[in-house]
Amino acid sequence: MKWWVRAFNFKITDHKVRENGDLFYWCESENGIPIYISGPRKDQFLPKGDSGVKQGIEHFGVDVEDLDDELERLKKLGATLLEGPVSGSDGVKACWIGCPDDVRVELIQFAKK
């Protein structure tokens, strides 16, 4: 959790081990969006993470002001560049990074208006 707090400035508002045995965190993003993160239940044995392209929930995206600066900052925290950066004709720039537990995250810089 420490990495996610440092990398995306999540604020942990509460955490506990729930009845089913999973460690559950209630978090909030910088702009007030609730984020919930849980671990495996006591009876679950999950496979290793996979930050590659796959079926199902493949990744989530995070808006950034400056993609290049944010990418360098996150790499210093241990993220790895998986793909990109790419630029679209609409001025959007994006890249995909690998984060702890092999989670895939897209960094998106929208065009300035």
C-alpha positions as CSV (number, residue, x, y, z in Angstrom):
1,M,0.0,0.0,0.0
2,K,2.8,2.4,0.7
3,W,3.8,2.4,-3.0
4,W,0.3,3.3,-4.1
5,V,0.1,6.1,-1.5
6,R,3.4,7.6,-2.6
7,A,2.9,7.0,-6.4
8,F,-0.7,8.4,-6.7
9,N,-1.1,10.3,-3.5
10,F,-4.0,8.1,-2.3
11,K,-5.1,8.9,1.3
12,I,-5.9,5.8,3.3
13,T,-9.1,6.6,5.3
14,D,-9.5,3.2,7.0
15,H,-8.4,-0.4,6.8
16,K,-9.2,-3.7,8.5
17,V,-9.2,-7.5,8.1
18,R,-12.7,-8.4,7.2
19,E,-14.7,-11.5,8.3
20,N,-13.7,-13.3,5.1
21,G,-10.0,-12.8,6.0
22,D,-9.1,-10.2,3.3
23,L,-7.2,-7.0,4.2
24,F,-9.4,-4.2,3.0
25,Y,-8.3,-0.5,2.5
26,W,-10.6,2.4,2.0
27,C,-8.7,5.2,0.2
28,E,-9.4,8.5,-1.5
29,S,-7.8,10.0,-4.6
30,E,-6.5,13.6,-4.7
31,N,-9.8,14.7,-6.2
32,G,-12.0,12.8,-3.7
33,I,-12.8,9.6,-5.7
34,P,-13.1,6.6,-3.4
35,I,-10.7,3.8,-4.1
36,Y,-11.0,0.4,-2.5
37,I,-8.2,-2.1,-2.4
38,S,-8.4,-5.6,-1.0
39,G,-6.2,-8.6,-0.7
40,P,-7.1,-12.3,-1.1
41,R,-9.6,-13.9,1.2
42,K,-8.3,-16.4,3.8
43,D,-9.5,-19.3,1.5
44,Q,-8.2,-17.9,-1.7
45,F,-4.9,-18.7,-3.5
46,L,-4.4,-16.2,-6.2
47,P,-2.0,-16.6,-9.1
48,K,0.8,-14.2,-9.6
49,G,-0.2,-10.8,-11.1
50,D,0.2,-10.1,-14.8
51,S,0.7,-6.6,-16.1
52,G,0.4,-7.8,-19.7
53,V,-2.5,-7.3,-22.1
54,K,-5.3,-9.7,-21.3
55,Q,-9.0,-10.3,-21.2
56,G,-11.0,-8.9,-18.3
57,I,-10.0,-5.8,-16.4
58,E,-6.7,-5.3,-18.0
59,H,-5.6,-1.9,-16.5
60,F,-6.9,1.3,-15.1
61,G,-5.9,4.8,-16.2
62,V,-4.7,7.9,-14.2
63,D,-4.8,11.5,-15.6
64,V,-1.5,13.3,-15.3
65,E,-0.5,16.9,-16.0
66,D,2.9,16.1,-17.6
67,L,3.3,12.5,-18.8
68,D,7.1,12.6,-19.1
69,D,7.7,14.0,-15.6
70,E,5.2,11.6,-14.0
71,L,6.7,8.6,-15.8
72,E,10.2,9.5,-14.6
73,R,8.9,10.1,-11.0
74,L,7.1,6.7,-11.0
75,K,10.1,4.9,-12.5
76,K,12.2,6.2,-9.5
77,L,9.6,4.6,-7.2
78,G,10.0,1.2,-9.0
79,A,7.4,1.3,-11.8
80,T,8.6,-0.1,-15.2
81,L,7.6,1.2,-18.6
82,L,5.6,-1.5,-20.5
83,E,4.5,0.4,-23.6
84,G,4.7,3.9,-25.1
85,P,4.6,6.8,-24.7
86,V,2.3,7.2,-27.7
87,S,0.6,10.4,-29.0
88,G,-2.7,10.7,-30.7
89,S,-3.8,13.2,-33.3
90,D,-6.1,14.8,-30.7
91,G,-3.0,15.7,-28.5
92,V,-3.5,13.0,-26.0
93,K,-0.3,11.2,-24.8
94,A,-0.3,7.9,-23.0
95,C,1.9,5.1,-21.7
96,W,1.5,1.9,-19.7
97,I,3.5,1.1,-16.7
98,G,4.0,-2.0,-14.5
99,C,3.5,-1.4,-10.8
100,P,3.9,-3.5,-7.7
101,D,2.2,-6.9,-7.7
102,D,2.4,-6.7,-11.5
103,V,-0.5,-4.3,-11.9
104,R,-0.8,-2.5,-15.3
105,V,-1.6,1.3,-15.1
106,E,-2.1,3.7,-18.0
107,L,-0.8,7.3,-17.6
108,I,-2.9,9.7,-19.7
109,Q,-2.0,13.3,-20.5
110,F,-5.0,15.0,-22.1
111,A,-4.5,17.9,-24.5
112,K,-4.5,21.4,-22.9
113,K,-7.6,23.3,-23.7
